[in-house]
């Protein structure tokens, strides 16, 4: 728009006085009309482009819609709706685009690619793969993938938290797992093969909650923390039932529930205390080591309390006499974990050098057997059966091993980072593990119930067993793939031999032989 054609720059005030007011008003009105015309032409061009892009009705559609305003006798109805206006065309195009977007969203969700199928924290229901049909696929690999996707889950999905998980514990009677975190909270999840449901989050400690345990009846939750406190919380009401404030002079690292009224705690300085729910103070306390207590354990008789420590000692306390029973010889490695096997006749301890030391029960001064273990630090151990243990550590693998005689059985499961805690549920079918990746994974270990006992003189391949993936593992063995190929090859060979045999019989029956060449 060019304004210099309408306005002159006045040289002085006299020229301004000569301009008529009506002329100014007229010029302004003319300018406004010109601006309006230009803007309408620009909008028309934009609308035409947008209509083509959005799939707007074409010229024929516009004419047909405009004919609706004409009556059957050919007369024009002034009250009819102008359906070919720009606004109505935009509304129709927008409605069509929205419906298409909705259809695409629904299709994505059904394919398992949307939020319902993403998995995420592992707390949502599994995606619907019912529309997948392996019978319609000709490629064997695709059919195998579809079959694996549609296969029912045998263990709960993964749980993912924002905070570091310091310890986990299964409820003794219900399908509930407690997760302790580094910020002092405890999360209670109800787990299942389809989904995991967060029941409640309890704020119990001001600092990191290092260990969490349920009482034998499952009604209370016991936690210990870096803040030196021990707290007993009601499971249902979330109310504090008892607080042992400044239970230790140092940060508490481990606790262990003995029965319905007794539990023990150990701190970072090597002090072990025994507590009774009915008393205000500890029953007794002993300090026989100078480093962190890594695990506390006892058997069903509850006569001896065992504790491993980071300074390389296995220390045993007499509960009835409330004094030291025996302490092992010092080891040049950290004693990190332990478990009871063989009908409470054997105690096995794992170390920071990956070794497993076996003790006869009651004789804890020195080990009777030593196994090389997995050659990577063992920080956790959980008994699966009376003769099978699961051990884990910094390499992120959970390995199963047979106790007395020692034998590596294979890999139960894997994490991408070092494993922080292990526990097994009340039925003995599910093993749970947490790692430094703030995740909790579940492994179905029911197949160990049918595992036969191992004899001392049985031959085995130690190298292969250490890397063998068990049924609960997320990984498969390379040998399984080649075994299928070998089987198919053997079947083909058998078929060829059969056909060759039939062909040779035909030759013999006909009496055919080499022809004589003259």
C-alpha positions, 0 to 999 in steps of 0.5 A: 500500500502506497500512502504517498499518493494521498498525503503530502508533506506540508511545508508550513502551517498554512498548508495544513489549514487549507486541508478540508476535514471532510477530505481527510475523513474520505481519504482515511475511509478509502485507505481502510477499504483498500487494506480490507480488500488486500487482507481478504485476497490474502485470506482467500489464497491461504484458504485455498491452499489449506483446503487442498491440504486438508482434503476439503470438498472439491468444486463439485462438492461445493456446488452440490452443497450450495444447491441445498439452499434452492427449493425444489421449485427452483426458487431461492430460499434466503433463510437457508444455511450457506453451507459453502462458506469458508467457516463451514469448510474449515469446520468440516476439514477440522472434523475430518482431521480430528477423526483421522487422528483419533483413528490413528491413536486408537490403532497405535494403542491397539498395536501396543505402541501407545502408552498402554503397551509401552511398559514403562515402570512395569506397573501397567497392564500388558498390551493387547496382542490378540490381533496378532496371528502367527498362523497368518505369517509364513516367516518362521522368525516372525511366527516365533516372535509372535508366539513369544509375545502372546505367551502368558507371563510367568512372573510379574513385570519390572518395577521402576522407581525414581529413587535408589532402592536399598532393600526389598522384602516379601510379605510372609503371607500376601502377594506384597513386596516392600521396597526401601529407598535411599530417601527413607521411604518404603513403597508397598506393591501388590505384585501379579503376573499381569501388573504391579499395583502401588498400595501405599508409600510410607515416609519412615526415616529422615535418612536412607532406609537401609533394611526392611523386614516384615514381622512373622505375622506380617502385621508390622514393618521393621526398618532401620536407617542411617539416622540410627533409628529403628521403627516398627510401623503398622502395615494397615494404618501406617501408624508408628507402633514403636520407635527406638530412637538412637538405637545405635551410636552409628548408622544401622546397616542390617536387621534380622527378625528371629521370631514374633518378638525378637529381632537383631540389628548391626551397625557400621562400627561392628556392634550387634544388638538383640531387641525384644518388642516388649522392652524399651532397650536392647536385651544385650549388645556386643562389639567383637569386630571393627567394621560394618556388619554385612548380614545377620542370620540364625537357624530355626532353633534361635540359639546362635546368632551369626554375623558377617562383617566387612573386616573378614570375620564370621562371628557367632553369639550365644543368645541364651548366655548373651555372650560370644560363642566363637569367632572365625579366623580372619580372612583377607576378604570381606565376608558379605553374605551367608545361608544355611543348607543341608538341613541346617548342617552346613553354613555357606558364606560368600566373600568379596573375592567370589569365594564360597566358604562352607562350615559345619554347623557349630564349628565356625572357627574355620571352614571345612570346604572352599569353592572358587565361586564365580570369580567376581565379588559376591555380596548377596546370597539367598537359599532357594532349596535345601541344596541350591543357592542364588548368589549375586554381586557387582557383575549384575548376574544372579547365579544358581549353585549347588551346595555340597558338592559345589556346582555352578548351575547357570544364570537365573537372571540379569541386571544391567548394573550391580545388584543391591538386594535379593529376596524370595517370596513365601511360596518359594516360586518367585525371586526378586532382585533390585539393582543400582538402576532403581529397578526391581525384577522378578524371576520364576524359579519354580523349576528348581523344585524338580532339580535332582541332587548332584553326586560328587563323582558326576562329570560336568563342564564347569566353563559351560555351566557358569555361562548357561542361561536357566529358564528364568533368564531373559537370555537364551543359550547360543547352543539351543539355536544350533541344537535345533539346526543340528536336529533338523540336519539329523532328520534330513540325513535320516530321511536321505538314508531311508530314501537311499535304502529304498532305492538300493532295494529296488535295484536288487529286486530288478536284478539290474547290473552293469551293462556289457559294452561290446 
